[in-house]
Amino acid sequence: MPSVKAAAAAAASLARLYGPQVAVRHYNVFDPAVQREHVATLAHIDEERWPLPVTFLNDTLLFVGGLQPLKLVAVVAEQLQKLR
């Protein structure tokens, strides 16, 4: 599943479960505006030679080289439980 579709699927599931409490943002790293806004993060990804897509949760690296919506939903649910 392409990363944009995987992100949309995860966003839909998380919206159903948590409403506006959770936001999913998909960034096209080939977009010049995204490249300007996220210079340090993209440089780090390049230095580490991580394959795309790369998934972060609150600046913590979760997945490299793929995005599985169900796993992302599970990780977010786990993190939200820890906050309670």
N, C-alpha and C positions, 0 to 999 in steps of 0.2 A: 504494500500500500504506500503510495507516495506520501512524503512527510506532511504536505499541506492537508491531505485528506485525513491522515492519522491525527494531526493536531485538531482538525475540525471535529472528528469523532470523539476525541478525548474531551474537548471543550463542551460538546453537547452533553456528554455523560456527566461531567462535573457540574454543569449548569443545572441539570435535572436534580442532582444530589445536593448541591450546596448553594445554588442561586448565585448572587453577586459576590459571595464570599471568596470565590476562586476565579481567577482570570487566566486564560491560556493565550499566549502571544506567539504567533508564528512569524519568524523573520526570514525573508528571502535574503540570504547573505550575498547574493549577486547584485542586489539593488544598491546603487551608489549611496543613497540616503542612509541605508542601514549600515553600510561600510563606514560612513563618516560618524555615525552615532555610536557605534560599538567597536571602535578601533582596537582598544586593549583586549577585549574578549576575543575578537577575531584573530588578533595577532597570537594570543595564547593558544587558540585552537590550531592555528597553523604551525606554531612551534612544536606542539605536541604531536602533530601529524594525525590528528583525529579525523576519521572519516565522518562525513555528514550523513544524516542530521545529528546534531548534538542537542541534548535536552538538559535544561537546568531547572531546578526548583529553588526559588529564592537565592540565586547565585551559587547553589550547590550542584555539582555535576551529577546527573542521574544516568543518562544513557549516551552512548557513543555509537554511531554507525547504524542506528535504527530507532524507530519510535513505535512502541506497541501501546495502543491506547488503553487496554485493560490494565497493563502493568503501571502505566502512569496514573490512572485512576486509583489503583491500589496504594501506590506510594503516597499520593496526596491524601487519601483517607487516613493512612497510617500517621502521617505528619499532623493532620488536624486532630486526631485523637490524642497525640502527645501534648498538644496545646491546651487541652481541656483539663 
